[in-house]
């Protein structure tokens, strides 16, 4: 009986190890959350960000040499957003309406079924939450898709600091 319980426990642990909840998303395209815009390196080279003046998003930058594909999905825009302290906290991706199913497939494959799904007017919104990173895929019907990947890295840093206090 004891062996059966241990075997079942190990089997459960093995299957639960595949949960997206257990895996943190530390970066987007090898650019780590919270890195300062002026000290950002990718693949050994300093990243040159160019402000996207067309964007209505504040502190939005593009990388001119960026690959416009995520998997087989061609993206119209891939933008990197920085907070007021010039630290990377969000990626914004926009693509064609025809590719929304493929983008949703990628997210489902990587993270499982969405945690939330909402329909508001002409928008179908899917949301995945992986530790402190939120993926929000918005399908604007017959128009486009928008994917926001937002890290709450600052809250994670504060948690680490606050749980390792040695003052008392």
C-alpha positions in Angstrom: 0.0 0.0 0.0 2.8 2.4 0.9 4.6 1.7 -2.4 1.3 2.4 -4.3 0.9 5.8 -2.6 4.5 6.7 -3.2 4.2 5.6 -6.9 1.0 7.6 -7.4 2.6 10.7 -5.7 5.7 10.4 -8.0 3.4 10.0 -11.0 1.4 13.1 -10.0 4.5 15.1 -9.4 5.9 14.2 -12.8 2.7 15.3 -14.6 2.3 18.4 -12.5 5.9 19.4 -13.4 4.8 20.3 -16.9 2.6 23.1 -15.8 3.3 26.5 -17.2 2.8 27.9 -13.7 6.2 26.4 -12.7 8.2 28.0 -15.5 9.0 31.7 -15.3 9.2 33.8 -18.4 12.4 35.8 -17.8 12.7 37.6 -21.1 11.3 38.4 -24.5 13.6 37.5 -27.4 16.6 37.4 -25.0 15.9 40.8 -23.6 15.4 40.4 -19.9 12.6 42.1 -18.0 13.7 45.1 -16.1 16.9 45.7 -18.1 17.8 49.3 -18.6 17.3 50.5 -22.3 20.8 51.9 -22.5 22.6 48.8 -21.2 20.7 46.1 -23.1 22.7 43.4 -24.9 21.4 40.5 -27.0 23.6 37.8 -28.3 26.7 39.7 -27.2 25.8 42.9 -29.1 24.3 46.2 -27.7 20.7 46.5 -28.8 19.9 49.6 -30.8 16.3 50.7 -30.0 14.6 53.3 -32.3 11.6 55.2 -31.0 8.4 54.3 -32.8 7.0 57.7 -33.5 3.9 56.2 -35.2 2.8 54.4 -32.0 0.3 55.8 -29.6 2.0 53.8 -26.9 4.3 55.7 -24.5 8.0 54.9 -24.5 7.6 52.4 -27.4 10.7 51.4 -29.3 11.5 49.0 -32.2 14.6 47.1 -33.2 15.2 47.7 -36.9 16.9 44.4 -37.4 14.2 42.4 -35.5 12.8 39.2 -37.1 9.2 40.0 -37.9 8.1 36.4 -37.4 7.1 34.6 -34.2 7.0 31.0 -35.3 5.1 31.1 -38.7 3.2 34.2 -37.7 4.3 37.4 -39.6 4.0 40.4 -37.3 3.4 43.9 -38.5 4.8 45.5 -35.3 7.0 44.2 -32.5 7.6 47.0 -30.0 9.5 47.1 -26.7 8.0 49.3 -24.0 10.0 50.9 -21.2 8.8 52.5 -18.0 9.7 56.0 -16.8 13.0 54.7 -15.5 13.8 53.2 -19.0 13.4 49.6 -17.8 11.9 47.0 -20.1 8.6 45.8 -18.9 6.3 45.1 -21.9 6.3 43.8 -25.5 3.6 44.7 -27.9 3.0 42.7 -31.1 0.5 43.4 -33.8 -0.4 41.2 -36.7 -3.0 40.4 -39.4 -6.4 39.0 -38.6 -5.6 35.9 -40.7 -2.8 34.9 -38.2 -4.7 35.1 -34.9 -5.4 31.4 -34.8 -1.8 30.5 -35.3 -0.7 33.0 -32.5 -3.3 31.5 -30.2 -2.0 28.0 -31.0 1.5 29.1 -30.1 0.3 30.5 -26.8 -1.8 27.4 -26.0 1.0 25.1 -26.9 3.5 27.0 -24.7 1.2 27.8 -21.7 -1.9 25.7 -21.9 -5.5 27.0 -22.1 -6.0 30.6 -21.4 -6.8 31.6 -17.8 -9.5 34.1 -19.0 -11.5 34.5 -22.1 -13.7 37.5 -22.7 -15.7 38.9 -25.6 -16.3 42.7 -25.6 -18.0 44.2 -28.7 -15.8 43.3 -31.7 -12.9 42.0 -29.5 -12.1 38.5 -28.4 -9.6 38.6 -25.5 -7.6 35.7 -24.2 -5.3 35.9 -21.2 -2.5 33.6 -20.0 -0.7 34.3 -16.7 2.7 32.7 -16.1 4.1 33.7 -12.7 4.6 37.4 -13.0 4.1 37.7 -16.8 0.7 38.3 -18.4 0.0 37.5 -22.0 -3.1 39.2 -23.5 -4.1 38.2 -27.0 -6.8 40.5 -28.4 -8.5 39.5 -31.6 -10.1 42.6 -33.1 -12.6 40.8 -35.4 -12.0 41.2 -39.1 -9.1 43.6 -38.5 -6.0 42.4 -36.6 -4.6 40.8 -33.5 -2.6 42.4 -30.7 -0.5 40.6 -28.2 0.7 42.3 -25.1 3.3 40.6 -23.0 3.7 42.4 -19.7 6.1 41.6 -16.9 5.5 42.7 -13.3 9.3 42.2 -12.7 9.3 45.0 -10.1 6.8 43.2 -7.9 9.0 40.0 -8.1 12.1 42.0 -7.2 10.3 43.6 -4.2 9.1 40.2 -3.1 12.6 38.7 -3.1 13.9 41.7 -1.2 11.1 41.6 1.3 11.4 37.9 2.0 15.1 38.0 2.6 15.1 40.8 5.2 17.7 40.3 7.9 17.1 43.5 9.9 15.0 41.7 12.4 
